[in-house]
């Protein structure tokens, strides 16, 4: 077991991937000038994606009071391409101006907006967030931060360039559990860690399907062209909106993109990870065969197993992280008693150290040593990482108004998202035909700094995507 190190929160952040850029957020009351908002003032917040998850983010960020309808921040504009999905938010915030196209909202209200919450489907995250950042607007973007590796790098660099306060919407990053895991790893409770297992029960939507060919009428409340945004032009299908889009590569990032930013977060943060040096994936045979024979699979596989290899970091040894979804699971630890759940049942993670194991639930909650009986005699270390006493959304708001760090700012969330989406790059590359006409499974070697696979050039087509005319990222 390593020595117990005295370390305050700032030192912890400095020595972890949370502070890879080395940039400090300067409070706006120090900056002053146009757009200045004193900590005591109310922020003017806009939202791109006002229904579903967006509604929850807006309420949490503004501290909406259910009883009175009052908020502690001003909700000045709501943008949603689906008026039916956004109707509750429209009712809740009747004074907010309504838009379908965020580009129109930006043109008309740029001077009246301080901060923006982006809660659209994955394929629109970067295209919606970047223009606001370029005008100095602070942004909260749902997880995964972006649709592909390239976009994550763009937003990471934009956050530094435009000095805006940023947060990715992986709520567990503001929880106590992830901070406990970081403290336990830091003081060496289970020794050096060389292996990590993370899993989810997702998908809970259809995956491994061919593109639908049926014709369906577009609902009057939905602007289908705006919903597509940067994605390729195609027919409307009710299986995509408002939920099934996650399983389609044109729009979503599958089970990995949906849940890995929640479940891998404790390991990524505690182990000071950044870019993997290699990634390898496996998926179900039917999925791979459909692609090779019919060339028509355009959605994520129904189940997958992905392996990420990371190099040594300082005095931490190399580590391999294994991801499981769609019903695949790591081997049950021998330390678990009969009937004792793995993680939270629907997901979780296990850090395997030289001197023991740490298991945690989805969102990094409820960390415990294995066997769990060990917790009866375990003396918790005195906390040395400051706890977040507000919601993840308010953590972002407080950083805008008062300065300080966000739990998942883009200098951390950007590289984290790149790592997560490397798994999807591997999945999509695994079904590219080899010279014999069969899907090729390869261990892909990754040059993270240059965002490039070095041993299989066809895989690099998935680092970035083409954009529909008029929706290109203007970096």
Steps between C-alpha positions, in 0.01 A plus 500: 500500500634841405553785740210719598568824319368833619338655198237769466259512208707739289808277533289198411366667188846615403638148522214334314353506153252762624762768444676378185470839334634693800237769451329673789153647463498869582181624668297731281491770767879519464483521122228764490417663168220415258281218619629528856276335757581543869466189719186646658333553160282257311642328196314507170482137391393356165439136416546304179284193551227593747311171535590174674844522658518863401200582718668343802827683434323834467309453825811391691722779365246774567384360837141498382256488792219254437266673743545858383642463150776745590865455404832637623622552144322643194394252233494736204482269195392144426583325174361165392427346162220292655226723642319201653807392698564853622145593595550454876805728498309755295225498764747515787690798360241709312723810486774320308512569126438186294706378206536193281844582356780580746678698227206741485496520879870586503463768233207666672600469866878476521528814715229379739644153574767421760491121496353214295387148586525253209287187545447388140572153357872420480545591133410866565703566816809652340321692226270659758761572768794635299341819358392608847846432642655707225294796619613452860188320626544242774369156407361190667489210253339164566708184489667374296653837430505438123417250228860419404862540608575801280207700636610433858844643419340806338288579807793440736714750311212746466441504876861604555510746212183687593544468879145382564370295793405153384339186636413162347177351630632189673337573834691242702812710452366735769416217738674394820559146373744596229696711747519209741636275226762761413606531864523123551711459186720797587597363843549149364219312676513217242853558371590542134211454259563323170150392400153661494160353407197718418159388374142603428172327421449736203377502231137516601414605143539305171851470354669295229237594238497594133380845396117518494352535151137578589336835435341676795340846517702754695307627806382860473680586824842380377740682267669190359761688296617691809497179707736339246734798528850387395394138438443360148165577343256208537136408551321565827431192711306497831752251638757779511316780680492565787700203633621231258766720334763384753553172316572653159851612407370803308354645820604315815798329656337179619521349846857613545424865431187491711647354819882490493530868592312410820656163578864536393532846657632382842771289337597766247530764769658296778757336272588827324429352158502686173536350152521121461790366296297208362140384478343171393136396475280194464134485409235243421562285193165579337574873501841454338363250244216734400748773422738278305229329293230767463698817574190653660561523874486867596428466868710400799520128588259349754793407726872572510824445688773763468853505642694826551875495576657799678869570559667562834427842652770623738533231766177328390548181294337431160135405531242325281134602520234253382152619398193271477145574384187334364496226764872420490659517843841460661563186699330517839760583769563205730476743793126559441257304713212302351226743400717808546456723192781607273503878495146637502363204306456697179862616484814576691875463514780313675857619551735204543804586711798301620355506853124483442206626298271803502150463358259787430153551354391694193593871536786395730260469792539277804867402470602205718791270550470131416415285679232738630557371856829689485299824525404414861862542609610756243587840644402762245781748430432858593356659182756715322309565177236769543144372461248666269201602706275599210372327187727439203319775311536747788867409529530649150288804586701571815827482304366757254390740773768447763796336327649164591506166324221296346488127567507407130635803315606442142874485580407174674179399320649551153783245532264273694247511217774433246594187693137382518435558131819313409297195598241578234777556247620148581148355470444658163845400377449140609236448233711632211569207268848359489666363186302174524162672509449447873478761773843580634562516873814693582680649796508861388802707598408860582706817474288713730679830449448480124161319516617222269494119481851404393459134401167489309431803282135417417413553868588869478180571307319480836714762678295772331182501294380690194247775569188585307529823305442800723578310821879484490701577815656841445814469710 
